[in-house]
Amino acid sequence: MGGWVRIGIVLSVLWILVGGFWGNNTAINDASKLTSAQVESCVSANKARLRAQGDNSEPYDKIWTPCWAEHTKNYMTNVEGHWWAAAFVGLAPVPIAWLILYMLIGLYRWIRRGFVRA
């Protein structure tokens, strides 16, 4: 096993770790943003419903409490596939990168052989 292959293996393992962490973190952040938007939508709907009834006092228990009760359930639903995102971002680029590099090396060698024979 040559030095370049060893460097490729080390970089692949490094990418699996870093890319997996990055994919997981991105999926969790997206789930958090979606959950926050759902809470804001719930609060807006509750405020609109109370205003339609003629109540402009905005009591906390009628506006925020029902939304916070749904918050955890919504977050758990939104974050469900975060490990799949981590696995995809961490693992999918590795074989693609190896394939591209081997193709480029093969192309370089093919071109070089053409100049040696000429």
C-alpha positions as semicolon CSV with decimal commas, in nm:
position;residue;x (nm);y (nm);z (nm)
1;M;0,000;0,000;0,000
2;G;0,156;0,327;-0,114
3;G;0,178;0,652;0,075
4;W;-0,095;0,821;-0,129
5;V;-0,339;0,538;-0,059
6;R;-0,264;0,567;0,314
7;I;-0,324;0,941;0,300
8;G;-0,654;0,870;0,121
9;I;-0,759;0,624;0,392
10;V;-0,677;0,871;0,668
11;L;-0,867;1,149;0,488
12;S;-1,162;0,916;0,430
13;V;-1,185;0,823;0,798
14;L;-1,149;1,188;0,893
15;W;-1,431;1,283;0,653
16;I;-1,656;1,008;0,788
17;L;-1,618;1,154;1,138
18;V;-1,637;1,522;1,045
19;G;-1,902;1,479;0,775
20;G;-2,114;1,261;1,002
21;F;-2,097;1,519;1,280
22;W;-2,174;1,798;1,035
23;G;-2,472;1,613;0,882
24;N;-2,610;1,527;1,225
25;N;-2,568;1,884;1,347
26;T;-2,734;2,028;1,036
27;A;-3,032;1,792;1,066
28;I;-3,079;1,878;1,433
29;N;-3,054;2,253;1,362
30;D;-3,311;2,222;1,082
31;A;-3,544;2,033;1,317
32;S;-3,503;2,306;1,578
33;K;-3,585;2,579;1,327
34;L;-3,892;2,392;1,206
35;T;-4,009;2,335;1,563
36;S;-3,964;2,705;1,644
37;A;-4,167;2,797;1,337
38;Q;-4,440;2,555;1,448
39;V;-4,449;2,717;1,794
40;E;-4,469;3,065;1,640
41;S;-4,750;2,949;1,411
42;C;-4,937;2,800;1,706
43;V;-4,899;3,120;1,910
44;S;-5,019;3,333;1,618
45;A;-5,320;3,107;1,568
46;N;-5,409;3,122;1,939
47;K;-5,376;3,502;1,944
48;A;-5,594;3,533;1,634
49;R;-5,854;3,299;1,784
50;L;-5,870;3,503;2,107
51;R;-5,891;3,833;1,917
52;A;-6,175;3,692;1,708
53;Q;-6,357;3,620;2,035
54;G;-6,298;3,981;2,146
55;D;-6,030;3,900;2,406
56;N;-5,724;4,125;2,367
57;S;-5,568;4,042;2,706
58;E;-5,335;3,771;2,567
59;P;-5,331;3,538;2,870
60;Y;-5,023;3,314;2,882
61;D;-5,214;2,996;2,964
62;K;-5,441;3,030;2,662
63;I;-5,176;3,136;2,411
64;W;-4,841;2,979;2,504
65;T;-4,923;2,678;2,723
66;P;-5,092;2,471;2,447
67;C;-4,804;2,548;2,211
68;W;-4,536;2,442;2,460
69;A;-4,729;2,124;2,525
70;E;-4,693;2,038;2,154
71;H;-4,331;2,156;2,133
72;T;-4,160;1,837;2,254
73;K;-4,378;1,611;2,043
74;N;-4,314;1,825;1,734
75;Y;-3,940;1,837;1,800
76;M;-3,914;1,461;1,839
77;T;-4,106;1,413;1,514
78;N;-3,893;1,669;1,329
79;V;-3,559;1,531;1,450
80;E;-3,645;1,166;1,376
81;G;-3,417;1,111;1,076
82;H;-3,109;1,296;1,195
83;W;-2,892;0,981;1,208
84;W;-2,976;0,905;0,846
85;A;-2,857;1,253;0,749
86;A;-2,536;1,198;0,947
87;A;-2,475;0,864;0,779
88;F;-2,546;0,999;0,432
89;V;-2,326;1,309;0,465
90;G;-2,049;1,111;0,633
91;L;-2,045;0,802;0,413
92;A;-2,178;0,889;0,067
93;P;-1,894;1,119;-0,046
94;V;-1,617;0,867;0,037
95;P;-1,672;0,610;-0,242
96;I;-1,756;0,889;-0,486
97;A;-1,428;1,066;-0,407
98;W;-1,229;0,740;-0,440
99;L;-1,394;0,667;-0,775
100;I;-1,322;1,016;-0,909
101;L;-0,960;1,001;-0,793
102;Y;-0,902;0,660;-0,951
103;M;-1,057;0,786;-1,274
104;L;-0,831;1,093;-1,272
105;I;-0,523;0,881;-1,200
106;G;-0,617;0,644;-1,483
107;L;-0,670;0,937;-1,718
108;Y;-0,332;1,085;-1,620
109;R;-0,156;0,753;-1,679
110;W;-0,331;0,703;-2,013
111;I;-0,226;1,050;-2,132
112;R;0,130;0,997;-2,006
113;R;0,157;0,664;-2,195
114;G;0,061;0,846;-2,512
115;F;0,353;1,084;-2,477
116;V;0,606;0,809;-2,395
117;R;0,529;0,617;-2,716
118;A;0,543;0,922;-2,941
